[in-house]
Amino acid sequence: MCGIVGYIGGKQAAPVLLDGLTKLEYRGYDSAGIAVLDPDGNIVIEKAKGRLSVLNEKIDGGRAVNGFCGIGHTRWATHGEPSENNAHPHCNDEKTIAAVHNGIIENYTELKDKLIRRGYSFYSATDTEVATKLVDYYYKKYNDPLRAISEFALRVRGSYALAVMNKDYPDTVFAIRKDSPMIIGVNGGEAFLASDVPAILKYTRNVYYVDNLQIARLEKGGVTFYNLDREEVEKETVEITWNAEAAEKGGFEHFMLKEIYEQPRVVTDTVNYVLKNGDFDFSEVGLTDKDFKKIKGIVIVGCGSAYHAGVVMQYVIEDLARVPVRVELASEFRYRNAVLNGELVVAISQSGETADTLAAVRAARDKGLKTMAIVNVLGSTIAREADYVFFTKAGPEISVATTKAYSAQLVAGYAFALKLAKIRGTVEKDEYSRIITELTSLPEKIRELLNCKEEIQKFAAKTLDRHDVFFIGRGLDYAVSVEGSLKLKEISYIHSEAYAAGELKHGTISLIENGTLVFGVLTQKNLIEKTVSNLVETKSRGALIAVVAEEGTNVPADFEQVFRIPVTDGRFAASLAVIPLQLFAYYLSVLRGNDVDKPRNLAKSVTVE
Ligand code: AGP
């Protein structure tokens, strides 16, 4: 998964490209490069391994490369190790064609063999070089840049957001996408291309969302779109409402902390997306009351934290609406010959581009099932392919470790569960209104919780040297434990496991040693005593105990640390219990000197398998 940019206009292209890539580094950052058409009409390519700052320094912030038309790329390696040679842009031997690509060309080896048989040689291990030379092959064959791209699209299997420069067509960038994200912005005589909105917000708010298999031609006079038959197609621009500052750090040290502190606003906005005058209205999602009535079963699919949000959603929907719900890892569901019987498939994805979740949506649709996406990115592929779409209102989430988007997914799930319960008559009218009032009180309770950060920061400093951290809970407390464990692992690099507390005695308690840190989540009133017993068992084996518990919950005095959270409806407790766990992971990562927003080996959106 990578980030691509393109520019044509009156400015020097290189600084604009570098600026855009800076905003896309969260998509991949093991190497970067740009290609610019210089004043002599030659394509100049500059690439560097490592973070974008290495390229930036190499070309003096872009001043070393002149020209008004160019493309750029920041890479997260999928084919070929991170290296300058494998970095994009890639080009043909004559350097008359250059391209950048985000995605994966699944049949690149057979295409490479065909091109080798036609006299091509290759300098890199990437599928993108194959894509570039395939375009070159068809351009030489038809002498038509649009035909070259359409022929490329007809022969390639896989996903791509591809931007191409052709020396014979100066001041023009060609592009095409399939399944990988791409937007094109326009502003007077300028045209911008990018994988994501933050890359171009500084320059324009008017964007085109490029549809699958549409070809775009970016010129100073504007952008023209074509279908694969090279017939022009009309497209409307969409105005982006995000402000540029929203995609910046807003004064916080890291995007992650900024995003943790945005959660009260995000929860408010996401609830208000469907809560109108004290009742839920899912018409913007596309779901009518009639559609809700038809729901007899639900399958939730997602990956990572999105999957964890689905685990919470399962408990809440079954408890409130009494409809059977199962949650599956999207990467498993897509290959499993699941027994399905008319369920609504709910796909949860912040980016809306996760390959496994997208494939799960497609698998469900192939089986004739209705799909609802809970996504955070307007215009994302999953959003476009699902039957119904619940857009969470988290705004751009830059930190690889999700926090605000996860919280938004939780409340989207609560709202869905409440609406379904009301339609099915499984919740009394008064109880329904009381629960909605509690739901709308969550943002204030989260805001109150965020004041406890110093206590968590101190505890993180005390436990900095731990090698193994366990998170345990029962019911919804287990559902939030898995999220707390993932947060810790992915940004602090400390090994951690989450267990249903009842499972410890079936094997894992053997792992408890002197000083092992065990986090207990204690919000589910009917289960607290049992989890406390499990915690006491680990303590008797030398564990250090920390718990997350509501105000007023009795906790043994010899537990080393208690993080208090406000009292709320047990079904919403995950939204509060997760806050101390997010902050704990954040401060441990900072104390360990890690790159909090861009943890090693991870990318914000995994658009490849
Ligand atoms: C969560 O902190 C991770 N970054 C990761 O597990 C993420 O939730 C997962 O890759 C799913 O991403 P998505 O929500 O964009 O589909």
Boltz pocket constraint, residues with backbone or C-beta under 6 A from the ligand:
constraints:
  - pocket:
      binder: B
      contacts: [[A, 303], [A, 304], [A, 305], [A, 306], [A, 348], [A, 349], [A, 350], [A, 351], [A, 352], [A, 353], [A, 354], [A, 357], [A, 399], [A, 400], [A, 401], [A, 402], [A, 403], [A, 487], [A, 490], [A, 603], [A, 604], [A, 605], [A, 606]]
      max_distance: 6.0
